[in-house]
């Protein structure tokens, strides 16, 4: 987008107690810009504020809104494949943290 700004589309996982965590996903777009404190809404004024022209800002805002809608249609909840991958990452995390600590230790000595 620009050298100092980027748009991120992130999943926000939710779910009720009976259906479980991840039974619904809300997709959200956020604008991150160097020198800005925290994310901003992806809208025309914010995009123009990071240096885009009116035309480019309108284009990016529209494309981002379309992407959020499409992701909501394609991934309204965690699929079994995604859930399995999340579990793989969770299982591998302790070993990865241990290895990271070992690498850090060697780098510092």
C-alpha positions in Angstrom: 0.0 0.0 0.0 2.6 2.6 1.1 6.1 2.4 2.5 4.9 3.3 6.0 1.3 1.9 6.1 -0.3 -1.5 5.7 -3.8 -2.9 6.0 -4.3 -6.1 8.0 -7.4 -8.3 7.9 -7.6 -10.3 11.1 -10.0 -13.0 12.3 -11.6 -12.4 15.7 -12.7 -15.8 17.1 -15.7 -16.1 19.2 -18.2 -18.7 20.3 -20.7 -19.5 22.9 -20.2 -21.8 25.8 -22.3 -24.6 24.2 -20.9 -24.3 20.7 -17.2 -23.7 21.7 -14.5 -21.3 20.9 -14.1 -20.6 17.2 -17.7 -21.5 16.4 -17.9 -18.0 14.8 -15.3 -15.7 13.2 -15.7 -12.0 12.7 -13.3 -10.6 10.2 -12.0 -7.1 10.9 -9.7 -4.8 8.9 -7.2 -2.4 10.5 -4.8 0.2 9.2 -1.4 0.3 10.7 0.9 3.2 10.0 4.4 4.1 11.1 4.2 6.9 13.7 0.6 6.1 14.5 -0.4 4.9 18.0 -2.3 1.8 17.4 -4.5 0.7 14.5 -7.0 2.9 12.7 -10.2 2.2 10.8 -9.8 1.4 7.1 -11.7 4.3 5.7 -11.0 7.0 3.2 -10.0 9.8 5.7 -7.5 7.4 7.5 -6.1 6.2 4.2 -5.6 9.8 2.9 -4.0 10.5 6.2 -1.2 8.1 5.4 -0.5 9.7 2.1 -2.9 8.1 -0.4 -4.8 10.2 -3.0 -8.6 10.4 -2.7 -8.9 8.0 -5.6 -6.4 5.5 -4.2 -8.0 5.7 -0.7 -11.5 5.0 -2.1 -10.1 2.1 -4.1 -8.3 0.5 -1.0 -11.3 1.1 1.3 -13.6 -0.6 -1.2 -11.2 -3.5 -1.9 -10.7 -4.0 1.8 -14.4 -4.1 2.5 -15.0 -6.6 -0.3 -12.2 -8.8 1.1 -13.7 -8.7 4.6 -17.1 -9.7 3.2 -15.6 -12.5 1.1 -13.6 -13.9 4.1 -16.8 -13.9 6.2 -18.6 -15.9 3.5 -15.7 -18.4 3.1 -14.7 -18.8 6.7 -17.6 -18.1 9.1 -16.1 -20.5 11.6 -13.0 -22.5 12.2 -12.9 -25.5 9.8 -11.7 -28.9 11.0 -8.5 -28.4 9.0 -7.7 -25.1 10.7 -8.6 -26.5 14.1 -6.2 -29.4 13.5 -3.4 -27.0 12.4 -4.0 -24.9 15.5 -3.6 -28.0 17.7 -0.4 -28.9 15.9 1.0 -25.5 16.6 0.0 -25.7 20.2 1.7 -29.0 20.7 4.9 -27.8 19.0 5.0 -24.5 20.9 6.8 -25.7 24.1 9.6 -27.3 22.0 9.9 -24.1 19.9 10.2 -21.9 23.0 12.9 -24.2 24.4 14.9 -24.1 21.1 14.5 -20.4 20.9 15.9 -20.0 24.4 18.8 -22.2 23.5 19.6 -20.2 20.4 19.3 -17.0 22.4 21.6 -18.4 25.1 24.3 -19.3 22.5 24.0 -15.9 20.8 24.6 -14.1 24.1 27.7 -16.2 25.1 
